[in-house]
Amino acid sequence: MPQYPPLNSQDDDPAGKPQPRRKEAAVAAAAPFVPPNLNLPPSLASSRVERLVRERQLRRSERASASEDAIDEDDAADQPQEQPPADNISLEQQPRDDNPPPSQQQQEDLPADQGGGEKQRLLVVANRLPVSATRKGDTQWSLEVSAGGLVSALLGVKQFQVIWIGWPGVYVQDDVGRQSLAQALEEKGFVGVLLDETTVDQYYNGYCNNVLWPLFHYIGLRQEDRLAATRSLQSQFNAYKRANRLFADAVIKNYQEGDFVWCHDYHLMVLPSYLKEYNSHMKVGWFLHTPFPSSEIYRTLPLRAELLQGVLAADLVGFHTYDYARHFVSACTRILGLEGTPEGVEDQGKITRVAAFPVGIDSERFTHAVETEAVKQHIQELSARFAGRKVMLGVDRLDMIKGIPQKLLAFEKFLEENPEWRDKVILVQIAVPTRTDVLEYQKLASQVHEIVGRINGRYGSLTTVPIHHLDRSMKFPELCALYAITDVLLVTSLRDGMNLVSYEFVACQNVKKGALVLSEFAGAAQSLGAGSILINPWNIIESANAIAEALNMPEEEREERHRHNFMHVTTHSAQVWAETFTRQVLLFSFLFLNSRTYSTSEMNDSILEAELRTLHIPPQLPTEKAIANYSASKNRLMILGFNSTLTAQIEAPRGRAPDQIREMKIRLHPNLKEVFNVLCTDPKTTIVILSGSERAVLDEAFGEFDMWLAAENGMFLRHTQGEWMTTMPEHLNMDWVESVQLVFEYFCERTPRSFVETRETSLVWNYKYADVEFGRVQARDMLQHLWTGPISNAAVDVVQGGKSVEVRPVGVSKGSAIDRILGEIVHSKHMLSPIDHVMCIGHFLSKDEDIYTFFEPELPFLDAAIFSGKLQDKRVSKSSSKHGSSRHAKSHPATMSPDRKRSEEEQLIEEAGRWEGSSVLDLKGENYFSCAVGASKRSLARYCLNSSDEVVTFLSSLAAATETFPKKESFKKSGWHSPTPRSPRVVTVSN
């Protein structure tokens, strides 16, 4: 079984099953109060799935309520809220100062948990406290509290009393100063860890910034620095452990039974082990805010094992993306020899859970800021300043990992190849200086300035320059205004843990809806990739082409991309991130492993394996034989799938990753329009498009042709010149839809780039564009949620596609619907001659491949009534022909009078619509061609075509070989009438 970390669901137990009541009671005691009026569907039993959905609904209602309160407060205020100082530009980079965290007293005044008792305490341990301390005298301290991403996130965790533990950023030598600083910090709800200057230099500047940070960002030491770094490495690591021990002492001093300790970032990797040494029952979580490198990179680190062992002492280890989590598990497996499990890492029976928790921002802070008068004033000034020009923006720290030189070179290449844009576009680059005393950063600044000067000198004029470069930070109102007027944001990070600048840009763009060009090496690419143009920043030509694509993007496409990104940014806020992580630790502490965790999954795998033994990889379709038989037949039926069969293959421009927005819009292959115009005019051919897509999609693609459309796996049918009718069986139970929809939405929120397709007869969760391995893990976990909850007693089928999970009612499949579809066609066309040639081509799910066997002439069937073209008395037994059909004509006496024979014929025509579709088939083996689309695809079909392009080529050959017939007369002239809805017919079809 694959050994991957699981999804970050908030109450997902390792066993994948409901826990005993005593466990649920314990979990409920730690969870927030659930109001009784959430009105869940009855199919959601009292289980962890119900708890999961209830908590999700509760969080939404809480956020909505908080938002309304905030709006009311804004309306009541006479003046806009005071804005922060000009030190910082991004939540990701440094904390901001406009939203100080609540003091300990303020936190105690907040509503208590469900029983109204004392709140559980959350000890947040970070290298730096979100506070700047300035000494005003021997015993006086001025504390300036800042509200960064982490502070804002924890404001939303209402079920905890938050206590911060960390270094205040100052060196205090005397005891009086230490005591007064500790007292001042305590009043603000902080606990200070006072470090001496030598420890900070070796621990923070040395081991953290010169060893761990470059390694985690795939940056190696320069060759001339390697020996010097190696000689001092041991002393730096000793200082690192010494500092972690001081942090542990501060935690232990303030720890109370039942507290939850949350450790942050690479500065404190050995801290969890020190805490567990003190109390093995202490609940400890650790989160990394940077990338975690692949095991091949990490294993180059000396003293590598001790850091991993320190982290594994935690109960829950969190990362921004699934890639980072997978790298961590791989490093533990390869370096420590431990076993990776679906939960994380197992060490001598102890499970350390490893999961992905993508961080977000306080999106409401930005959306509300754009509406303030201060920001609106800046927007007017900037709009006037850049009038007549498209604005491109870059907001970065001046750091090697941010890819600023690559961004500038790509912009230079764009101006070189697109001279018409030189006076119409401007790039505003904010580069905040950092670590200015380090030689490498000084060289980087010089390189950036040189490139900017070269581009401005080459493409600028006396009045305008193409690049505005600022080596400083911006005030918060100015930054929001700059975000709001930007047309294209460029993020070219070479390696970034998340990059929340892209989130901030999206939050401020709800009016202009600008384009986002995003590096695939930023963690945000997994979350915002659906609405972004993903690039490899090392490929300058590709990045330049992406700039051109973003500037020329149609408004409709920009709005669609922004809609996807804005929805993610607003629903995956920093508060949701913190709340999810903290709840996960509390829940995980109550759960235990079950030896039969994956019995259901293993059973499904066994069934699937047995099924695959009956399948085969079909040979290539013999096109010449198929065309010859097609031309020789007299009444043909052609059944075609749509998606991946008749659609155009959309290639990502310049070899980039798949473009989700464009690929999600299914369009007919442009070369097929002329082909269908020919095939549909042939009176000997009946074409049916059988798809799982919705009716509107098929109408848009095929409405102009003379053919039949069967939508949603055949549950809806119409001729293109008629109205839609339903072919659904009577009494189809759809009570399960709402329950499954809630679970699908839950997993969609936690699987970046996945989406839900809501149809009238089914629901589909699609993770085609998500990380492949992570999507599979999420799908497996989703199935356990479904089987133990919403569909445990429902009459539904769960259909697993290559990268999708679909839930549909029992009996809904293309194979079971085709019989009813044929009956409707026969009724509408008064078909007298039997169908002697069937061609079925599609990229169908395994559940729908019964359509191939439905038409298979060589499979045994019971005798069925069938009439021939001359309505002769013809009785054929099942064994009469090796290749002949076993579906026969009714016996009609040869001595019947002409009048009697004519009335019998009329009766047959009248009753034709009530016959099963199979009753009009007179197939021989050589006249049936079933064809699966997809290379190396195991299938029940006879043949295969490798791609939709091959399907188009084959259909074009059929059109070329089709005899020239006069176009079909209009339905009114020919007496043929479009189908009219009739009362549903119930046809028994074996599943």
C-alpha positions, 0 to 999 in steps of 0.5 A, spaced: 500 500 500 502 506 498 506 510 504 503 517 503 501 522 508 494 523 509 489 529 508 489 534 513 482 533 515 480 536 522 477 530 525 480 524 520 482 518 525 487 513 522 483 507 522 478 511 517 472 508 522 467 511 527 471 511 534 467 508 540 462 513 544 467 514 549 472 516 544 467 521 541 465 524 547 472 525 549 473 529 542 466 533 543 469 535 550 475 538 546 471 541 540 467 547 540 459 547 541 455 545 535 448 548 535 442 544 534 439 547 528 444 545 522 439 541 519 443 536 516 440 531 512 438 524 515 442 520 511 448 523 515 449 518 521 451 520 527 459 519 526 465 523 525 463 524 518 457 528 521 461 531 526 466 533 520 460 537 516 457 540 522 464 543 524 465 546 517 458 549 517 459 552 524 466 555 522 462 558 516 457 561 520 462 563 525 466 567 520 459 570 516 457 572 523 464 575 525 464 579 518 457 582 519 459 584 526 465 587 523 461 591 517 457 594 523 463 596 526 465 600 520 459 603 519 459 606 526 466 608 526 467 616 524 474 615 522 477 609 518 482 604 522 489 607 523 494 604 518 500 600 520 507 603 519 511 603 513 516 597 515 512 592 512 509 589 505 507 582 506 504 578 511 508 573 509 515 577 510 514 580 516 508 582 521 504 588 521 502 593 526 495 594 525 491 589 529 495 587 535 493 581 538 488 581 544 491 581 551 491 575 556 485 579 560 482 580 553 482 573 551 479 571 558 473 576 557 472 572 550 466 567 551 468 560 554 467 554 551 461 550 550 460 549 558 462 556 559 468 554 563 475 556 563 478 555 556 484 551 554 490 554 553 495 554 546 502 555 547 505 558 541 512 558 541 516 561 535 523 564 535 521 571 535 515 574 539 510 579 534 513 585 538 518 590 538 521 592 545 525 598 546 527 600 553 525 607 556 529 607 563 531 602 568 524 599 569 520 602 563 519 598 556 515 600 550 512 594 547 510 595 539 505 589 538 505 587 531 500 583 527 503 578 522 500 572 519 501 568 525 498 573 529 492 574 525 491 567 524 490 565 531 485 571 532 480 566 529 482 560 534 476 562 539 476 556 543 483 557 546 487 562 550 493 564 546 500 565 550 506 567 546 513 564 547 519 567 544 525 571 543 523 579 544 529 581 539 533 585 544 539 583 549 538 584 556 544 583 561 542 586 568 537 582 572 533 589 573 532 589 566 530 582 565 525 582 570 521 589 568 521 586 561 518 579 563 513 583 567 511 588 561 511 582 556 506 578 561 501 584 561 501 583 553 500 576 554 507 574 552 513 570 555 520 572 553 526 567 552 532 572 553 538 570 549 545 572 549 548 575 543 553 570 542 547 564 542 543 569 537 549 569 533 551 562 532 544 559 533 540 564 529 545 568 524 549 561 524 546 555 524 539 557 522 540 562 517 547 560 514 545 552 514 538 550 515 535 556 511 539 555 504 539 548 505 531 548 505 531 552 499 535 548 495 541 553 496 548 550 497 554 554 500 559 557 496 565 552 495 570 557 498 565 557 504 564 550 505 571 548 509 570 554 514 562 552 515 564 545 516 569 547 522 564 552 525 558 547 524 559 543 530 559 549 535 553 552 531 549 546 532 551 546 539 548 553 540 542 551 536 540 546 541 542 550 547 537 555 544 532 550 543 533 548 551 532 555 553 525 555 549 523 548 552 525 551 559 520 557 558 515 552 555 515 547 561 515 553 566 508 556 564 505 549 562 499 546 565 496 540 564 492 539 558 495 545 554 497 544 547 504 547 545 505 549 538 512 550 535 514 554 529 519 553 524 526 550 522 529 554 528 525 549 533 526 543 530 529 539 536 524 543 541 518 537 541 523 532 543 525 536 549 518 537 551 516 530 550 522 528 555 519 532 560 512 530 559 510 524 554 503 526 554 504 533 552 500 535 546 505 538 541 505 540 534 510 543 529 509 547 523 514 548 518 513 555 514 519 554 509 519 548 504 522 542 506 527 539 501 527 532 497 531 527 501 537 527 496 538 534 498 536 534 506 541 528 507 547 532 505 546 536 512 551 533 517 547 532 524 541 530 520 538 525 524 538 528 530 533 534 527 528 529 524 528 525 531 527 532 534 521 533 530 518 526 530 517 527 537 511 531 536 504 529 535 502 532 529 507 535 523 505 540 518 507 543 512 504 548 507 504 543 501 503 535 500 510 535 496 513 538 503 510 533 507 512 527 502 519 529 502 519 529 510 516 522 510 521 520 505 527 523 509 525 519 515 524 513 511 531 513 508 535 516 513 532 514 520 530 507 516 523 508 519 516 506 516 512 511 512 504 510 513 498 513 510 498 517 517 505 519 517 511 516 520 511 510 525 517 509 530 516 503 534 509 503 535 508 511 535 505 514 530 507 522 528 502 524 523 504 528 517 499 532 513 499 539 509 496 545 512 496 551 506 496 557 510 492 563 508 491 571 509 486 575 513 483 576 506 477 581 510 483 585 512 485 587 505 478 587 502 475 592 507 482 596 506 480 597 499 474 600 501 477 605 506 478 613 504 485 612 505 486 607 500 481 610 495 485 616 495 492 612 493 488 609 488 486 615 484 493 618 485 496 611 482 491 611 476 492 618 474 500 617 475 500 610 470 494 613 466 494 609 459 499 604 461 498 597 463 501 596 470 505 590 472 507 589 479 513 585 483 513 585 491 519 581 494 524 581 499 531 582 496 533 575 496 536 570 492 530 565 492 525 571 490 528 570 482 528 578 481 533 578 476 530 572 472 523 577 473 527 583 470 530 578 464 524 576 462 521 583 462 527 585 458 525 579 453 518 581 452 520 588 451 525 586 445 520 581 442 514 586 443 516 593 441 508 595 440 508 594 448 514 599 450 510 605 451 504 601 454 506 597 460 510 599 466 513 594 471 513 596 478 518 592 482 518 593 490 524 590 493 525 590 500 532 590 502 534 584 507 540 582 510 544 588 507 550 586 511 551 579 508 556 579 501 551 575 497 545 580 498 550 586 497 552 582 490 544 581 489 542 588 490 548 590 485 546 585 480 538 587 480 540 595 479 545 593 473 539 590 470 534 595 471 539 601 469 540 597 462 533 596 461 531 603 462 537 606 458 535 601 452 527 602 452 526 608 456 525 615 454 526 622 457 519 622 460 518 615 461 521 608 463 519 601 463 521 599 470 520 603 477 524 600 482 524 601 489 529 599 494 524 600 500 518 597 503 511 601 503 505 603 507 499 598 508 494 603 504 499 604 499 501 597 498 493 595 497 492 601 492 498 598 488 495 591 488 488 594 486 490 598 480 495 592 478 493 589 471 499 583 472 502 581 478 509 577 477 511 572 482 518 569 480 520 565 486 525 560 485 523 556 491 518 559 496 514 556 502 508 559 500 508 566 497 502 570 500 504 576 496 499 572 491 494 571 496 494 579 498 494 581 490 488 576 489 484 579 495 485 586 493 483 585 486 475 584 486 474 590 482 479 590 476 480 582 476 488 582 474 492 576 471 497 572 476 503 570 473 506 565 478 512 561 479 511 553 479 516 553 485 512 557 490 507 553 494 502 558 492 502 554 485 498 548 488 493 553 491 492 558 486 494 554 480 487 554 477 487 561 476 494 563 474 499 562 469 504 558 471 511 558 469 518 556 470 522 562 472 528 559 470 526 559 463 526 566 460 523 565 454 517 562 457 516 567 462 516 573 457 511 569 453 507 568 459 507 576 460 504 577 453 499 572 455 497 575 461 497 582 458 493 580 452 488 575 456 480 576 454 476 580 460 472 573 460 478 569 462 481 574 467 474 574 471 474 566 470 481 565 473 480 571 478 473 567 481 477 561 482 483 564 486 478 569 490 474 563 492 480 560 495 483 566 498 477 568 502 475 560 504 482 558 506 484 564 511 489 564 516 484 563 521 482 557 518 489 554 517 490 555 525 484 552 527 484 546 522 491 545 525 490 546 532 483 541 532 487 536 528 492 535 534 486 535 539 483 530 535 489 526 533 490 525 541 484 521 542 484 517 536 488 510 536 490 505 530 486 499 528 489 493 525 483 493 520 484 500 518 484 499 511 480 492 510 475 496 506 480 499 501 484 492 501 477 489 499 476 494 494 483 493 491 482 485 491 476 486 487 479 491 482 485 486 481 480 480 480 476 485 475 483 487 471 484 480 470 478 479 465 480 486 462 485 486 456 489 491 452 485 491 446 489 491 439 489 497 435 482 499 431 483 496 424 481 502 420 480 499 413 476 493 415 471 498 419 471 503 413 469 497 409 464 494 413 461 501 415 460 502 407 457 496 406 452 496 411 444 499 410 442 501 417 448 504 422 448 506 429 454 510 431 455 511 439 460 516 441 463 519 447 465 526 448 470 528 453 477 525 451 473 522 445 471 528 441 474 534 444 481 538 442 487 536 446 489 543 449 496 543 450 499 548 455 503 554 452 510 553 451 510 546 455 507 549 461 503 545 466 496 544 464 492 550 464 486 548 468 481 554 466 482 552 459 481 545 460 475 545 464 471 548 458 470 542 454 469 544 447 468 540 440 474 538 436 474 544 431 476 539 425 469 535 427 464 540 424 465 538 417 465 531 419 459 531 422 456 535 417 457 529 412 456 523 417 449 526 419 446 527 412 447 520 411 440 517 412 443 510 413 447 513 419 444 514 426 449 518 431 448 518 438 453 522 443 453 519 449 456 523 455 456 524 462 456 531 461 450 536 462 445 537 457 447 545 456 454 542 454 452 537 449 447 543 446 453 548 445 457 543 442 452 539 438 446 543 437 447 544 430 448 537 427 442 532 426 444 527 431 441 524 438 444 527 444 444 523 451 446 527 457 448 525 464 450 517 462 444 517 458 439 519 463 436 525 458 435 524 451 433 529 445 434 529 438 437 536 436 431 538 433 427 536 439 426 537 446 429 534 452 426 528 455 428 523 461 430 516 460 431 515 468 427 509 471 422 511 476 422 512 483 430 514 482 432 516 490 436 522 490 436 523 497 443 522 498 445 528 494 445 533 499 449 529 504 455 527 499 455 534 496 457 537 503 463 531 504 465 533 497 466 540 498 469 539 505 475 535 501 475 540 495 477 545 500 482 541 502 485 539 496 488 544 492 486 545 485 480 540 485 473 541 484 466 538 484 461 537 478 454 538 480 449 534 475 442 532 476 443 525 477 450 524 480 456 528 483 463 528 481 469 530 485 475 531 480 482 532 482 485 532 475 489 538 476 491 537 483 498 533 486 497 526 483 499 522 489 496 527 494 489 526 490 489 519 491 490 519 498 485 524 499 480 520 494 482 514 499 480 518 505 474 520 502 471 513 500 472 511 507 468 518 509 463 516 504 462 509 506 461 510 513 457 516 513 452 519 507 452 513 503 452 507 508 445 505 507 444 509 500 442 505 493 448 508 490 454 506 486 461 510 487 465 510 481 472 511 481 475 514 475 483 515 473 482 522 477 475 522 480 470 520 484 463 519 482 457 518 486 450 516 482 444 512 483 444 504 482 443 502 475 445 509 472 450 507 467 451 508 460 450 501 458 443 500 462 441 507 459 442 505 452 437 500 451 432 505 453 435 510 448 434 505 443 427 504 444 426 512 444 430 512 437 426 506 434 419 509 437 421 516 434 423 514 427 419 508 426 425 504 424 423 498 420 430 495 418 434 492 423 441 495 425 446 491 422 452 495 424 454 498 430 460 502 432 461 504 439 467 509 441 469 512 447 473 514 453 468 511 458 469 509 466 470 502 468 463 502 470 460 505 463 464 499 459 458 495 460 455 499 454 461 495 450 458 488 452 451 490 451 452 490 443 457 484 443 453 479 438 457 473 441 455 474 448 449 469 450 442 472 450 435 470 451 430 470 445 428 476 444 422 479 439 425 482 433 423 484 426 427 484 419 426 489 414 421 485 410 418 482 416 419 475 414 417 469 419 424 468 421 426 464 427 434 463 429 436 459 435 442 462 439 446 456 436 444 457 429 450 462 427 457 463 430 457 470 428 449 471 428 445 475 432 441 471 438 436 477 438 430 474 433 424 476 429 417 474 432 414 468 428 409 471 423 405 465 419 406 465 412 399 464 410 397 470 413 393 474 408 396 481 405 391 485 409 392 481 415 400 482 414 399 489 413 395 490 419 400 486 423 406 491 420 402 497 422 401 494 429 409 492 429 410 500 427 405 502 433 408 498 438 416 499 436 417 504 441 415 499 447 420 494 445 427 494 448 432 497 444 436 490 443 430 488 439 432 492 433 439 489 432 441 484 427 448 484 428 454 479 426 460 479 429 464 482 423 459 488 423 460 490 431 466 495 432 467 497 440 473 502 441 476 504 447 480 511 447 486 511 451 493 508 450 494 502 454 488 502 457 485 495 459 478 495 457 472 490 455 472 493 448 474 490 442 479 495 439 482 501 441 485 508 439 490 512 442 487 519 443 482 523 440 486 525 435 486 518 432 478 518 433 478 525 429 482 522 423 478 515 423 471 519 423 474 523 417 476 517 413 468 515 414 466 521 412 470 521 406 468 514 404 460 516 405 456 515 399 454 522 397 446 522 399 441 528 398 440 531 405 435 528 409 428 532 408 426 536 414 422 532 419 415 535 417 416 533 410 418 526 411 413 525 416 418 524 421 417 527 428 421 529 433 421 525 440 415 527 445 416 526 452 412 520 454 411 516 460 417 513 463 418 506 461 421 501 466 426 496 462 429 491 466 436 491 465 441 486 469 447 490 472 
